[in-house]
Amino acid sequence: MSRPAPWRGAWERLDARMVAFMAAHSVRLLRVSLAVVFIWFGFLKVAGKSPVAELVARTVYWVPPERFIPFLGAWEMAVGLGLLFAVALRLTLFLFWLQLAGTFLVLVLRPDVAFQQGDPLLLTTEGEFVIKNLVLIAAGLVVGGTVERNRR
């Protein structure tokens, strides 16, 4: 009969600690990370320094960009602050999902900007920027899954 490797028990204890740490802190860190992204990107829009301002203006062409882009930036900052301080998370997440759903408009309204030669498998830089929002949506679902229901 062979004996287990002497390091196996130590590895299993370390693994258990790592899993416990992730279980205890991962959702909060995910929420704060989302907050940082939304506050940062929102601030850039409000300050008139956003690298996506032109894309937003060309996508939501029916609203004057000098009004819409700062409004969108303030919206994003409000979402970020709600996530950061865990304030009104249900409303915050609703606004979060509305904003992210809006980012996919470029795929429908401006496919010439999102896809190379009109091929949906060949994303442009702008298209990649939009598609990566699927990860943000999934992160929002994780955070939303932890919001406790009010008990009466």
N, C-alpha and C positions, 0 to 999 in steps of 0.2 A: 504494500500500500504506500502510495507516495504522499508526502506531506505537502500542504499548500505552500506556495512561495511566501517567504516572510514579509514581503512588501504588500501582499494582497490585502491584508486586513487594514493596513495604513491607507492604501489607495481607496478602499471602500469607505473608510471613515471620512477621508478628504472629499470623496465624491458626494457623500451624504450631506456634508457641510455646504458644499457648493450648491447642491440642489435646494437645500433649505434657505440659503441666502437668496437665490434667485426667486424662490417662491415668495419670500417675505418682501422683496424689494422691486421686483421686475415691473409690475404694473405701475407703481408710483414713478419709477424712472422712465418708463415709457410715456406716461402722462406728462411729466416734466419735459421730456425731449420733444414731444409734440408741441408743448407750450412754447419752447424756445424757437422752434421753426416758425410757428405762426406769428409770434411777436416780432421776430427778426424780419420775416418776409413782409409782414404788414407794415412795419416801420419804414422799410425801404420804399413801399408804395406811397405812404403818407409824406415821406421826405422828398419824393420825386426822384428817387435814385434806383428804382427797381429795374433790373435787366429784362423783366418780362412786361413792362408797361406797354411797349409797342404791340406785343402779341395780344395782350388783353384788349387794347384799343381796337385792333383789327378784328378781333373775335366778337366783341360786344360793341359792334359799330353803331348800333342804334341809340347808344347813350353817350353823351359828350364825355370824352376821356378825362378832361380836366376835373370833372365831378366824380365820375365813376371810379377811377383808380384810387383817389384818396378815400372814397367811401369803402371800397373793397379792402384797402389797407387798414382802415379803422375796424372794419368787421373782423379781419384776421387778427388784429391785436386784441380785440374783445374776446375772441375765441381763445387766443393764447393765454390771456389773463385768467379767463374762466378755468382753463385746464391747469394753469400753474397753481392757482389758489383753491382748486376744486370747488368753485362756486357755481351753483345752479348747473350741475354737470349735465342734467338731461337737456336743458335748453342749450347749453354750450355745445354739446355733441350734436344736437339738431342743426345748429348754425354751422358747425364743423362739416357735417355731411352735405349740407346745402352748398357750401363753398366748394368742397371737393367735387361734387357732382357738376358744378359749373365749370370746373377746369376741363371737363371732357367735351365741352361745347366745341372746342377747337378741332376735335377729331371729326365732328359732324359739319360744322359751319366753315371750317378752313382746312379741309384735307390737304390742300396744296401746300400748307405750311407744316403739317404734321407728318406727311408721308413723302418719300422720295419717288418721283415719277408716278404718283398716285397709287403705289403698291403698299397696302396696309401692313405688309411684313417688313418693309424697309422704312423704319422711323427716321425722322430728322432729329436734330438736337431738341427742337421744340416738342416733337412727338414723344421722345424719351422722357422729357421733363413732365409731360402729362401722364404717361403710362406709369411712371414711378409712384404716382399718387395712389395706385392700387395698394401699395404698401402702407401708406398713411391711412387709407380707409380701413385696412385690416387692423392696424394699430388702434384706430378709433373704436372698432368693434370690441377689441380686447378690453380697452378702458371702459367702454359702455357696459360690457358684461359684468363689471364689478360694481356698478352703481346699485346701491340697495334701494329697494322699493320702500316707500313710506308705509309704515304699518299703522293701521287705525285702531 
